[in-house]
Amino acid sequence: MLHAAMLRRGLLAWVSRVGGVLVLLCCSLSLLYVMTCSPPHSDDLPLSHALPRAGPNHPSLGGTGPGLGAASGGTRGSRAGPAQSSGPPGVKSYQVLLQEREEQHRLHISSLKKQIAQLKEALQERSQQLKGVQESLKRAAPSEGQEAGTRSQGGGLGEAPGAKSQQADLQEFLRSQLSKAEVTAGIKLPSEYAVVPFESFTLQRVYQLEMGLTRHPEEKPVRKDKREELGEVLETALHSLNTPTSEQDNRGGAEKTQTSKVYAPSDFIEGITRTEKDKGTLYELTFRGESSNEFRRLVLFRPFGPLMKVKNERLDTATVLINIIVPLSRRIDKFKQFMQNFREVNFKNYTLLQLDEEFSRGRGLDIGARAWKGGNVLLFFCDVDIYFTADFLNTCRLNTQPGKKVFYPVLFSQYNPTLIYGSPEHIPPVEQQLVIKKDTGFWRDFGFGMTCQYRSDFINIGGFDIDIKGWGGEDVHLYRKYLHSNLLVVRAPSRGLFHLWHEKHCADELPPDQYRMCMQSKAMNEASHGQLGMLFFRHEIEAHLRKQKQLNSNPKKT
């Protein structure tokens, strides 16, 4: 008894201690979560306290320039220099913070007013459409009233025919989509390039032809919508296999059979699928049958419905200012080329911010973004080896919205011009090199450094990870922050944004992951697969040409 009582007391004491430790751990995690999610207050300190003053002896090793604010016409630009503070730093920082919050709220209210006006316009249009449908139903009701009265009890003369008519129209539309698609019979195609290829898939893998540079010929379906799509198809197929055909297919004269086997996902062997953009998606799934030589195939079709108008809005970009922010370390020749492009798109004003510290792309962009004090402005994070057109700047304006959307364009990366054109003497001017073809470059779908977003979204998301030094990594962290937020990320190829080729040096001081990223980027930048193959086999090709020349110069005597 005494031993049992002591054991119980010891157990209670142990449980209370473990409970106290768990409570303390939960409190610590909550405090850490609050500190992590709260916006950093140190970012809003006046830049005169955060940046060293520029002087003649300061090298521009980490220079962030130009931090630019101008419209595409170049008439609304403003200098964005660092603020000079004369009062106490604490009071000044709170004043700056209050001004930024006030500006954000004002812009948010203006955005809400625009959305309300657009919703009112859409509501009026939907009301007109609804009135038209009701009038058509009323006109159809007198001719179908007697038939509806005999089929329904308790009134409702116009509702049943209207619902039946809509259902019949829907079924007719779905059947027409199925008949138009290439499901039961083939159609004549003009060439091999008009074929819509299939993707094959299993329970764990998708095998695809259209890969790009970041996708693989075999991979797991990473995207949630793709996983749910294939999961729904497999579930529908299993339900159809395990349901007696007499309950689903009641065609006259058709043979009605029931299966004794219960099909499971493990019986699924393989499926193929393809999408015709204007008709729908076809799925063909193959399952193991009841014997080793028997298989079951199900053909499913997901037709696309008619187009629905979601939004009709007018956009005016004349007053939308863009700040182009470029981090720069040495590379003066590339900067001169960039400034020439800068003037071609009618930008005029710029500000140079100099830092005397180790170069960090993320820190340079972060300082350049926070240096602007002229309200909520559109930011375009750029690099010195990028060429952009005026049309791209409009695309940047149209695909961003404060608190709603950020734009991550996929730029076209240029191959080595020496390999493309044969020799340095044959290389044309830069403007003539900007041709989007397979042999001149590729869509840089693994890069996230060029991006357009409003300053308020950049500040609210937490900005760059300024602890990352040197090349690469900071852009991926910012991209993931936007993906984890409620903002819509627009990711699309941009025909007005080019990465100009330059020889890439990967420093030995880089960490292993950054060095690997740098070398992968270097390998992909040189030439296409065909061009690299010709370089690899050039000795064999030259030997073949020499033999042909000898044979032609010494023909056999007949």
C-alpha positions in Angstrom: 0.0 0.0 0.0 2.7 2.5 1.0 4.7 1.6 -2.1 1.6 2.1 -4.3 0.8 5.5 -2.7 4.4 6.7 -3.2 4.3 5.5 -6.8 1.1 7.4 -7.4 2.5 10.6 -5.8 5.7 10.3 -7.9 3.6 9.7 -11.1 1.4 12.8 -10.3 4.6 14.9 -9.7 6.0 13.7 -13.0 2.8 14.5 -14.9 2.6 18.0 -13.4 6.2 18.7 -14.4 5.7 17.4 -17.9 2.5 19.6 -18.1 4.4 22.6 -16.9 7.1 22.0 -19.5 4.5 21.6 -22.3 2.8 24.9 -21.3 6.1 26.7 -21.2 7.0 25.3 -24.6 3.6 26.4 -26.1 4.0 29.9 -24.7 7.5 30.1 -26.2 6.2 28.9 -29.6 3.4 31.4 -29.5 5.7 34.3 -28.6 8.1 33.2 -31.4 5.2 33.1 -33.9 4.0 36.6 -32.9 7.6 38.0 -33.3 8.0 36.3 -36.7 4.7 37.5 -38.1 5.0 41.1 -36.9 6.5 43.6 -39.4 10.1 44.6 -38.5 10.1 48.1 -37.0 13.7 48.6 -37.7 13.0 48.8 -41.4 11.2 52.1 -41.0 14.1 53.9 -39.4 15.3 56.9 -41.4 17.7 55.9 -44.0 20.2 58.5 -42.8 20.8 56.3 -39.8 20.9 53.1 -41.7 23.0 54.1 -44.7 26.6 55.5 -44.6 26.9 58.9 -46.2 28.2 58.8 -49.7 31.6 60.3 -50.1 34.3 60.5 -52.8 36.2 57.7 -51.1 33.3 55.2 -51.0 33.6 52.5 -53.7 30.3 51.4 -55.2 30.8 47.8 -54.4 27.2 47.3 -53.2 25.7 50.3 -55.0 22.0 50.1 -55.5 21.3 52.0 -58.5 19.4 53.3 -60.2 16.5 53.5 -57.8 14.2 55.1 -60.3 10.7 56.6 -60.2 9.2 57.5 -63.6 6.3 56.8 -65.9 6.9 55.3 -69.2 7.0 58.7 -70.7 9.6 59.9 -68.3 7.8 63.0 -67.3 6.6 62.0 -63.8 9.9 60.9 -62.4 11.1 61.8 -58.9 14.4 61.4 -57.2 14.4 58.9 -54.4 17.4 59.8 -52.3 17.9 58.8 -48.7 16.0 60.9 -46.2 18.0 63.3 -44.0 16.8 63.4 -40.4 17.3 66.4 -38.1 15.1 65.4 -35.2 15.3 62.5 -32.7 15.4 59.2 -34.6 12.5 57.6 -32.6 10.0 60.4 -33.3 11.1 60.6 -37.0 10.7 56.8 -37.4 7.1 56.9 -36.0 6.2 59.8 -38.3 7.5 57.9 -41.3 5.6 54.8 -40.2 2.3 56.7 -39.7 2.7 58.4 -43.1 3.2 55.0 -44.8 0.2 53.5 -43.0 -2.0 56.4 -43.9 -0.9 56.1 -47.6 -1.6 52.4 -47.6 -5.1 52.9 -46.1 -5.9 55.6 -48.6 -4.8 53.4 -51.6 -6.8 50.5 -50.1 -9.9 52.7 -49.8 -9.5 53.9 -53.4 -9.1 50.3 -54.6 -12.2 49.2 -52.7 -14.2 52.0 -54.3 -13.1 50.9 -57.8 -14.1 47.3 -57.0 -17.5 48.4 -55.7 -18.1 50.3 -58.9 -17.1 47.3 -61.0 -19.3 45.0 -59.0 -22.3 47.3 -59.4 -21.8 47.4 -63.2 -21.5 43.6 -63.3 -24.6 43.2 -61.1 -26.7 45.4 -63.4 -25.5 43.4 -66.4 -26.4 40.1 -64.7 -29.8 41.5 -63.7 -30.5 42.3 -67.4 -29.5 38.8 -68.3 -31.8 37.3 -65.6 -34.7 39.5 -66.9 -34.2 38.2 -70.4 -34.2 34.5 -69.2 -37.4 35.1 -67.1 -39.1 36.7 -70.1 -38.2 33.8 -72.3 -39.5 31.3 -69.7 -42.7 33.3 -69.5 -43.2 33.1 -73.3 -42.5 29.4 -73.2 -44.9 28.8 -70.2 -48.3 29.2 -72.1 -47.4 26.5 -74.7 -46.2 24.1 -72.1 -48.6 24.9 -69.2 -51.0 22.1 -69.8 -48.3 19.4 -70.2 -46.6 20.7 -67.0 -50.0 20.6 -65.1 -50.5 17.0 -65.9 -47.0 16.0 -64.8 -46.8 18.0 -61.6 -49.2 18.1 -58.6 -49.9 21.3 -56.7 -49.2 23.9 -59.4 -45.9 25.2 -60.6 -46.9 25.5 -64.3 -43.8 27.4 -65.5 -41.0 26.0 -63.3 -40.8 22.3 -64.3 -40.7 22.9 -68.1 -38.1 25.6 -67.6 -35.9 23.4 -65.5 -36.4 20.5 -67.9 -35.6 22.7 -70.8 -32.4 23.9 -69.2 -31.3 20.3 -68.4 -32.1 19.2 -71.9 -30.0 22.1 -73.3 -27.1 21.3 -71.0 -27.2 17.6 -72.0 -27.3 18.5 -75.7 -24.4 20.9 -75.3 -22.3 18.2 -73.5 -23.1 15.7 -76.3 -22.1 18.2 -78.9 -18.8 18.8 -77.2 -18.2 15.1 -77.1 -19.0 14.7 -80.8 -16.7 17.6 -81.7 -13.7 16.2 -79.7 -11.4 13.6 -81.1 -12.7 10.8 -78.9 -14.4 8.1 -80.9 -12.9 8.9 -84.3 -9.9 10.8 -85.7 -10.0 14.0 -87.6 -7.9 15.2 -90.5 -4.9 17.3 -89.5 -2.7 19.5 -91.7 0.7 18.3 -90.4 2.5 16.5 -87.5 2.6 19.8 -85.6 -1.2 19.9 -85.3 -1.3 16.7 -83.2 -2.4 17.2 -79.6 -0.1 14.7 -77.7 -1.2 12.7 -74.7 0.4 12.5 -71.2 0.5 9.1 -69.6 0.1 8.7 -65.8 0.1 6.0 -63.1 -0.8 6.2 -59.5 2.5 7.9 -58.6 3.9 9.5 -61.7 3.0 11.7 -64.7 5.0 11.3 -68.0 4.9 14.5 -70.0 6.3 15.9 -73.2 6.1 19.6 -72.6 8.8 20.0 -70.0 10.5 23.3 -70.1 13.7 23.5 -68.1 12.4 22.9 -64.6 10.0 20.0 -65.4 11.2 16.4 -65.9 10.0 13.8 -68.3 8.8 11.8 -65.3 7.7 13.4 -62.1 5.1 13.3 -59.3 2.1 15.6 -59.9 3.2 18.5 -57.7 0.4 20.8 -58.4 -2.7 20.4 -56.2 -5.2 20.8 -59.0 -3.4 18.1 -61.1 -3.4 15.7 -58.2 -7.1 16.3 -57.5 -8.0 16.0 -61.2 -6.4 12.6 -61.6 -7.7 11.4 -58.2 -11.2 12.3 -59.2 -10.8 10.5 -62.6 -9.6 7.4 -60.9 -12.3 7.5 -58.3 -15.0 7.9 -61.0 -13.5 5.0 -62.9 -13.5 2.7 -59.9 -17.1 3.6 -59.0 -18.1 2.8 -62.6 -16.3 -0.6 -62.6 -17.8 -1.6 -59.2 -21.4 -0.6 -60.1 -23.5 -3.0 -62.1 -24.0 -1.8 -65.6 -27.7 -2.2 -65.4 -27.9 0.7 -63.0 -25.9 3.1 -65.3 -26.4 1.9 -68.9 -30.0 1.3 -69.6 -29.8 1.2 -73.4 -32.3 -1.0 -75.2 -31.0 -4.3 -76.4 -27.7 -3.8 -74.7 -26.2 -6.8 -72.9 -26.4 -6.3 -69.1 -23.6 -8.0 -67.2 -22.4 -7.7 -63.7 -18.9 -8.3 -62.4 -17.9 -10.4 -59.5 -14.6 -8.6 -58.9 -14.3 -5.6 -56.7 -11.7 -3.2 -58.3 -9.2 -1.3 -56.2 -6.6 1.4 -57.0 -4.0 -1.4 -57.1 -5.7 -2.8 -60.2 -5.0 0.4 -62.1 -2.2 -0.1 -64.6 -1.9 3.1 -66.7 -3.9 6.0 -68.1 -3.5 8.5 -70.9 -4.9 12.0 -71.0 -4.9 15.1 -73.3 -6.7 18.4 -73.4 -8.3 20.1 -76.4 -8.5 23.6 -75.3 -11.9 24.4 -76.9 -13.6 21.1 -76.2 -12.4 19.3 -73.1 -10.1 16.7 -71.6 -10.1 13.0 -72.6 -9.0 10.2 -70.2 -8.4 6.5 -71.0 -7.7 4.3 -68.0 -6.7 0.6 -68.1 -7.2 -1.8 -65.2 -6.4 -5.5 -64.7 -9.3 -7.8 -65.3 -10.4 -11.0 -63.7 -7.7 -13.0 -65.4 -4.1 -12.4 -66.4 -5.0 -11.7 -70.0 -8.1 -9.6 -69.3 -8.2 -5.8 -69.0 -10.8 -3.2 -68.4 -10.6 0.1 -70.2 -12.7 3.2 -69.3 -12.9 6.3 -71.5 -14.0 9.4 -69.6 -14.5 12.9 -71.0 -14.6 16.2 -69.2 -16.3 18.7 -71.5 -15.7 22.4 -71.2 -18.7 24.6 -70.6 -19.5 27.8 -72.4 -17.5 30.9 -71.7 -18.6 33.2 -68.8 -17.7 36.8 -68.5 -16.1 37.4 -65.1 -14.9 41.0 -65.3 -15.1 43.9 -67.7 -12.9 46.8 -66.5 -11.1 49.8 -67.9 -7.5 50.3 -66.9 -5.6 53.6 -67.1 -1.8 53.2 -66.7 -0.9 56.8 -67.6 -0.4 57.8 -63.9 1.2 54.5 -62.7 4.8 55.3 -61.8 7.4 52.6 -62.0 10.6 52.5 -59.9 13.3 50.4 -61.6 15.7 49.2 -58.9 19.0 47.7 -60.1 21.7 46.4 -57.7 25.2 47.1 -59.1 28.7 45.9 -58.2 31.5 46.9 -60.6 30.3 45.8 -64.2 30.6 49.4 -65.5 30.4 48.3 -69.2 27.1 46.5 -68.6 25.8 49.5 -66.7 26.4 51.8 -69.7 24.5 49.4 -71.9 21.6 49.3 -69.4 21.5 53.1 -69.2 21.2 53.3 -73.0 18.2 51.0 -72.8 16.9 53.1 -69.9 16.9 56.2 -72.1 15.3 54.4 -75.0 12.1 53.8 -73.0 12.0 57.6 -72.1 13.2 57.3 -68.5 15.1 60.3 -67.3 15.4 60.5 -63.5 17.5 58.3 -61.4 19.2 58.2 -58.0 22.4 56.4 -57.0 22.7 55.0 -53.5 26.2 53.9 -52.5 27.0 51.3 -49.8 30.5 50.5 -48.5 30.0 46.9 -47.6 30.0 43.3 -49.1 27.8 43.0 -52.1 24.4 41.4 -51.5 21.7 41.6 -54.2 18.9 41.2 -51.8 20.1 43.9 -49.5 20.6 46.3 -52.4 17.1 45.8 -53.7 15.6 46.0 -50.2 17.4 49.4 -49.5 16.4 50.7 -53.0 12.7 49.8 -52.4 12.6 51.4 -48.9 14.4 54.6 -50.0 11.3 55.8 -51.9 9.1 58.0 -49.8 6.7 59.2 -52.4 3.8 56.9 -51.6 2.9 53.5 -52.9 4.8 53.0 -56.1 5.1 50.1 -58.5 8.6 48.5 -58.2 10.4 46.6 -61.0 13.4 44.6 -59.6 15.8 44.4 -62.4 19.5 43.4 -63.1 22.1 45.3 -65.1 22.2 42.6 -67.9 18.5 42.8 -68.6 17.0 44.5 -71.7 13.3 45.5 -71.5 10.9 47.3 -73.9 8.3 50.0 -73.2 5.6 47.3 -73.9 7.0 45.2 -71.1 6.6 48.1 -68.7 2.9 48.4 -69.6 2.6 44.6 -69.1 4.2 45.1 -65.7 1.5 47.8 -64.9 -1.4 45.7 -66.1 -0.4 42.5 -64.2 0.0 44.1 -60.8 -2.5 45.4 -58.3 -1.7 46.6 -54.7 -3.0 44.0 -52.2 -4.1 41.7 -55.1 -1.5 40.7 -57.6 2.2 40.5 -58.2 3.9 39.8 -61.5 6.7 37.3 -62.1 7.6 37.3 -65.8 9.5 34.5 -67.4 12.2 36.3 -69.4 13.8 35.0 -72.6 17.5 34.2 -72.0 19.9 34.8 -74.8 22.5 32.1 -75.8 26.2 33.0 -76.4 26.1 35.2 -79.5 29.5 33.9 -80.6 28.1 30.4 -80.9 24.8 31.5 -82.5 26.4 33.6 -85.2 29.7 31.7 -85.7 32.2 34.4 -84.8 32.4 37.8 -83.0 32.7 39.5 -86.4 29.2 38.4 -87.4 27.4 39.4 -84.2 24.7 42.0 -85.1 23.7 44.9 -82.7 21.8 44.0 -79.5 18.4 45.1 -80.9 18.7 42.7 -83.8 19.7 39.8 -81.5 16.5 39.9 -79.6 14.7 37.2 -81.5 12.7 34.5 -79.7 13.7 31.3 -81.4 14.8 27.9 -80.3 18.4 28.4 -81.5 18.8 31.9 -80.0 17.7 31.4 -76.4 15.2 29.8 -74.0 12.5 30.7 -71.5 14.3 31.1 -68.2 11.6 29.4 -66.2 14.0 28.7 -63.3 14.7 32.3 -62.6 12.6 34.6 -60.2 14.8 37.7 -60.0 12.8 39.9 -62.3 9.5 40.8 -60.6 7.0 43.6 -60.5 5.1 44.4 -57.3 3.8 47.4 -55.4 5.9 48.8 -52.6 3.2 48.2 -50.0 3.1 44.5 -50.9 6.8 44.2 -50.7 6.9 45.9 -47.3 4.0 43.8 -45.9 5.5 40.5 -47.1 8.7 41.2 -45.2 11.0 42.1 -48.1 14.2 40.2 -49.0 16.3 38.0 -46.7 19.2 40.4 -46.4 21.3 37.8 -44.7 21.9 36.0 -48.0 25.3 37.2 -49.5 26.5 37.2 -53.0 24.7 35.6 -56.0 21.3 33.9 -56.0 18.8 32.5 -53.4 17.2 35.8 -52.3 14.8 35.9 -55.2 13.5 32.3 -54.5 12.8 33.2 -50.8 10.8 36.3 -51.8 8.9 34.3 -54.5 7.9 31.7 -51.9 6.7 34.4 -49.5 4.3 35.6 -52.2 3.2 32.0 -52.9 2.5 31.5 -49.2 0.4 34.7 -49.0 -3.1 35.5 -50.3 -1.8 37.5 -53.3 -2.3 36.2 -56.8 1.1 35.5 -58.4 1.0 36.0 -62.2 3.7 33.8 -63.8 3.9 34.1 -67.6 6.4 34.4 -70.4 7.1 38.0 -71.4 8.2 38.8 -75.0 9.5 42.2 -74.1 12.0 41.1 -71.4 15.4 39.6 -72.3 18.5 38.4 -70.4 21.6 39.4 -72.4 24.3 36.8 -72.5 27.4 37.4 -70.5 30.2 35.2 -69.3 29.4 33.9 -65.8 31.9 33.4 -63.1 31.0 31.3 -60.1 33.2 32.3 -57.1 34.8 29.6 -55.0 33.6 31.4 -51.9 30.0 30.7 -52.6 28.2 28.1 -50.3 27.7 24.7 -52.0 24.0 25.2 -52.8 24.6 28.7 -54.4 27.6 27.4 -56.3 25.6 24.5 -57.7 22.8 26.9 -58.8 25.4 29.2 -60.4 27.0 26.4 -62.4 23.6 25.1 -63.6 22.7 28.5 -64.8 26.1 28.8 -66.5 25.7 25.5 -68.4 22.2 26.4 -69.6 23.2 29.9 -70.9 25.8 28.8 -73.5 23.8 27.2 -76.4 20.9 24.9 -77.3 21.2 21.1 -77.2 21.8 21.0 -80.9 24.5 23.6 -80.9 26.3 22.0 -77.9 26.2 18.7 -79.8 27.8 20.2 -82.9 30.5 21.7 -80.7 31.1 18.3 -79.0 31.4 16.5 -82.3 33.2 19.2 -84.1 36.4 17.2 -84.5 34.5 14.3 -86.0 32.7 16.7 -88.4 36.0 18.4 -89.4 37.6 15.0 -90.1 34.6 14.0 -92.3 34.9 17.3 -94.2 38.6 16.7 -94.9 38.0 13.2 -96.2 35.3 14.6 -98.5 37.6 17.3 -99.8 40.3 14.7 -100.5 37.9 12.4 -102.3 36.7 15.3 -104.4 40.2 16.5 -105.2 41.4 13.0 -106.2 38.6 11.3 -108.1 39.1 7.6 -109.1 40.3 6.9 -112.5 37.9 5.0 -114.7 
